[in-house]
């Protein structure tokens, strides 16, 4: 089953906390996940300052610079993984280096019949 691991962190803490993961550690984790065949995709996101929020209401498009809402933690990136079940997905998410300075939301992917 596919699970999306959404990595959230305060952007400042992610890069400046003593527990912040270094790029080499993140690359090593991604390489080990890819080698195991469990990682389907992974990407880091640019700063929340580059975000654009789009809404369609009553047939009118609304575009706002920045994130959807002011929060202490922002979406920093994701891993799309293949796991036996939620327990295995949680274990994989717990080893994501950024989990030390933020959190990882684990959600099953709903397969669409298209």
Secondary structure, DSSP 8 states (H G I E B T S, - for coil): -EEEEEEEE-HHHHHHSTT---HHHHHHHHHHHHHHT-EEEEEE---GGG-EEEEEETTEEEEEES-SS--SSEEEEEEEEE-SSHHHHHHHHHT-GGGGTEEEEEEE------
